[in-house]
Amino acid sequence: MSAHTIDPDRGVVLVTDIGRDHGTRVAAEFLAAGWNVAVTARSVTELVRIMAGKPAHRFFAVVADPTDRWQADRILDRVTARFGTINRIVDPTGVVASVWHGRESIDAVA
C-alpha cells in the first residue's frame, strides 16, 4: 500500500499489531495521507519505538493483544472514545475486525 492508493476521504484508521514492520509502515502511510491513526501493540516498548515524532492530535496508541476478543472490544471502545468513529481497520489477525463487524459496517482489511 502506498499513500497514493489510500482513499482520499480521510477519516480514522485502526492498525493492529503495529510492532511488525508492515504495520508500522501502513500506519505511517495513512498518517502521511492525512488520516487520524490509532494503533495497537502488545507492549509499551513497541509503542514507544514508533510513537516518537507523531502528532498527538492525530495519533493514538493502545497497548493490547488484538487476538483476544475481550481486548479487541476494549480497543474499539478506546479508539471510538478518542476519535468518535473508525472508518477502516487494518487487522492481520482479523479478530478486531470481526468484533467491529458485530457492531456496525466498516471497510476492514485483513
Buried (B, 14 or more C-beta within 10 A) or exposed (E): EEEEEBEEEBBBBBBBBBBBEEBBBBBBBBBEBEBBBBBBBBEEEBBEEBBEEBEEEBBBBBBBBBBBEEBBBBBBEBBBEEBEEBBBBBBBBBBBBBBBEEEEEBEBBE
